[in-house]
Amino acid sequence: MIENAEEALKVHQIFAEQILRNPLVSFARRKSDVEECFAGIKVILGLQHMPCKMTSDVLRALRDDSLRIGAIAYQSENEYGSGYATHGGLKQRGEWLIRQFAELGIILDLSHANEQTAMNAMRLIHREDLPVKVMLSHSGCHSVYMSPRNVSNAVLSAVADLDGYCGIPAITFIIAAKGSYYPREFVYHVQYATQMMGSKRVGIGSDCQFLDMSIIDAQKKALQNHAGFSDDVLQGVLGNNFRYFLHRSLPRI
């Protein structure tokens, strides 16, 4: 994990350059990039752990080089707040970071934040009426499976109140106990999240086991066969909800 902001910028730029070597791939930078009719593969870049000593200049450089999603902390405590494995809430530097996100149009991802940090962040957004979009890019529901990586009802509801989005992950060990039939457990998380947040704010999240994408196909089949969703809700969960979230969250230009 890269801890220094300047080094993170260098690695980000190398990674972005490598992605664009594929002629079928382009970045989702603005609303028009996620319109209903687009060709090829769209990639949206994010940081799930914020490097220390971040500056306005480095964050702006990251944004200018296609960064559109940022997090506060990954697992442990840092100068901005606390990840899911530690205690403590949002810090002054974390407040500064969220205000920077508001200015630069970067989406705030709370997937790895602990509950206190996540709730502090959303209260700040409400209190200061900051134009920050909020998401859980890959989080399950703690009420369905009590993994420390999953989020509480309070966090789900607060994200929904900010018109945010929750992606239920494909990675197995945070959605169910070992040996479970994971596609079925995935459906339980989706059903619960839609009850808490509404059917337009939930979808398939990032993160999958050992880059094995076959589980996503299994999850899609389980949703189609067992979720009991209408076709409109099903298509939302399978991708439309995420695209609509990006469309209302990304800058126009």
Secondary structure, 3 states (H helix, E strand, C coil): CCCEHHHHHHHHHHHHHHHCCCCCEEECCCHHHHCCCCCCEEECEEECCCCECCCHHHHHHHHHCCEEEEECCCCCECCCCEECCCCCCCCHHHHHHHHHHHHHCCEEECCCECHHHHHHHHHHHHHHCCCCCEEECCCCECCCCCCCCCECHHHHHHHHHCCCEEEECCCHHHCCCCCCCHHHHHHHHHHHHHHHHCCCCEEECCCCHHHCCHHHHHHHHHHHHHCCCCHHHHHHHHHHHHHHHHHHHCCCC
